[in-house]
Amino acid sequence: MSEAPKSRPKVPEGKARYLTTRQKEPNDKGFVGYDTIWESFQKEQKYSTPKRP
């Protein structure tokens, strides 16, 4: 049988409309994780007190 690779291949950065994923560096046990970065899709408006009638 063929030997399995000891490390994971480098994965390019994934981009969606509001989401970006990046591959982390492997830890000492060889586990490779991913960072997930969300961009805000809601806009915040500064609150102002309504005018009195």
Secondary structure, 3 states (H helix, E strand, C coil): CCCCCCCCCCCCCEECCCEEEEECCCCCCCCCCEEEEECCCCCCCCCCCCCCC
